[in-house]
Amino acid sequence: MSGAISTRLADLGIQLPPVVPPVAAYVPAKAHGDLVYTAGQLPMIDGALPATGKVGADVDAAAAQSYARQCALNAIAAAAAAVGGVDRLTGVLKVTGFVASTPDFTGQPGVVNGASQILGEIFGDAGRHARSAVGVPVLPLDAPVEVEVVFTWE
């Protein structure tokens, strides 16, 4: 399986972003045994949020889904840095997505699909995972979405 993930990323035309620096007192990802836990990843692109506010008011669901995808790519980058390279990642166990949304917005699962779908495209069957999609009133830096991932690695 050596080189499988980097090859798949290249096939998909995806270049991983640089690891997003922490905005507080934590590390972006930490390995323990054969698991890598990421901190909650915001949809940072080139050091900035592409949007702020609540899904259902300031941000539409389709845009939020693309931000969840970016969060997942940021999570892969963080996990890869923690274990010495993307090709050491072997799969995805769990995704937790947080969606800052209005009280009447109930489409959190669809938003978090942005993360789940790209993980599936990259990892194939090994990307099938358990998941939670949670609506919250506010996220750090007023981000509309945040995603954390638990990966397997070798």
C-alpha positions in Angstrom: 0.0 0.0 0.0 3.1 2.2 -0.1 2.4 5.5 -1.8 -1.3 4.7 -2.2 -2.7 7.9 -0.6 -0.3 10.3 -2.3 -1.0 8.5 -5.6 -4.7 8.9 -5.0 -4.4 12.5 -4.2 -2.5 13.1 -7.4 -5.1 11.2 -9.4 -7.8 13.4 -7.9 -5.7 16.6 -8.6 -5.6 17.4 -4.9 -2.6 19.1 -3.3 -2.8 19.0 0.5 -2.7 22.4 2.1 0.0 23.3 4.7 -0.8 22.4 8.2 -3.0 25.1 9.8 -1.2 26.5 12.8 -3.2 26.2 16.1 -5.2 29.2 17.2 -4.8 28.3 20.9 -2.9 25.9 23.2 -3.0 22.6 21.3 -1.3 20.6 18.6 -3.0 20.1 15.2 -2.8 16.2 15.5 -1.5 13.6 17.9 -0.7 10.0 17.3 -1.4 7.4 19.9 -0.9 3.7 19.1 -2.2 3.1 15.6 -4.6 6.1 15.7 -4.1 9.7 14.8 -6.5 12.2 16.4 -6.8 15.6 14.8 -7.8 18.8 16.6 -10.9 20.4 15.2 -10.0 21.8 11.8 -11.5 25.0 10.5 -11.8 25.5 6.8 -8.7 27.7 6.6 -7.4 28.5 3.1 -4.0 30.3 3.0 -4.3 31.3 6.6 -7.8 32.8 6.5 -11.4 31.6 6.8 -13.3 31.8 3.4 -16.5 32.8 5.3 -17.8 33.5 8.7 -21.3 33.2 10.3 -24.1 30.8 10.7 -25.3 28.2 8.2 -28.9 29.0 7.4 -28.4 32.8 7.6 -24.9 34.1 6.5 -23.7 30.9 4.8 -25.6 28.6 2.5 -25.5 24.9 2.9 -23.7 24.2 -0.4 -20.9 26.6 0.5 -20.7 25.1 4.0 -20.4 21.6 2.5 -17.4 22.9 0.5 -15.9 24.3 3.7 -16.4 20.9 5.4 -14.4 19.4 2.5 -11.6 21.9 3.2 -11.7 21.0 6.9 -11.1 17.3 5.9 -8.2 18.2 3.7 -6.7 20.3 6.6 -7.2 17.2 8.9 -5.3 15.0 6.4 -2.5 17.4 6.3 -2.3 17.7 10.1 -2.4 13.9 10.6 0.2 13.3 7.9 2.5 15.8 9.5 2.1 14.0 12.9 3.0 10.6 11.6 5.7 11.4 9.0 3.8 11.5 5.7 0.4 11.0 4.1 1.3 7.5 2.9 1.5 6.3 6.5 -2.3 7.0 6.9 -4.3 3.9 6.2 -7.9 4.8 6.9 -10.6 6.8 8.7 -12.4 5.7 11.8 -14.5 8.6 12.9 -15.5 12.1 11.8 -17.1 14.6 14.0 -18.5 17.7 12.3 -19.7 20.8 14.0 -21.9 23.2 12.0 -22.5 26.7 13.4 -26.1 27.1 12.4 -29.4 28.9 13.0 -31.8 27.2 15.3 -34.1 26.2 12.4 -31.3 24.8 10.2 -31.5 20.9 10.3 -29.1 20.1 7.4 -26.0 19.5 9.4 -25.6 15.9 8.0 -25.6 17.3 4.5 -23.0 19.9 5.3 -20.7 17.3 7.0 -21.0 15.1 3.9 -18.5 17.5 2.3 -15.9 16.0 4.6 -17.1 12.4 4.5 -17.3 12.3 0.7 -13.7 13.6 0.1 -12.4 11.2 2.7 -14.1 8.4 0.8 -12.7 9.5 -2.5 -9.2 9.6 -1.1 -9.2 6.5 1.1 -11.7 4.3 -0.8 -13.2 1.6 1.4 -10.8 2.4 4.2 -12.4 5.9 4.3 -15.8 4.5 5.4 -16.3 5.9 8.9 -18.6 6.4 11.9 -19.7 10.0 12.1 -21.5 12.7 14.1 -22.9 16.0 12.6 -23.7 18.5 15.3 -25.3 21.9 15.2 -23.8 24.5 17.5 -24.4 28.2 18.1 -20.9 29.4 17.4 -17.4 28.1 16.5 -13.9 29.5 17.0 -13.3 32.6 14.9 -17.0 32.6 13.9 -16.2 29.7 11.4 -19.3 28.1 9.9 -17.9 24.5 10.2 -15.3 22.6 12.1 -14.3 18.9 11.5 -12.2 16.5 13.5 -11.0 13.1 12.3 -9.6 10.0 13.8 -7.3 8.2 11.3 -5.6 4.8 11.4 -1.9 4.7 10.5 1.1 2.4 10.2 
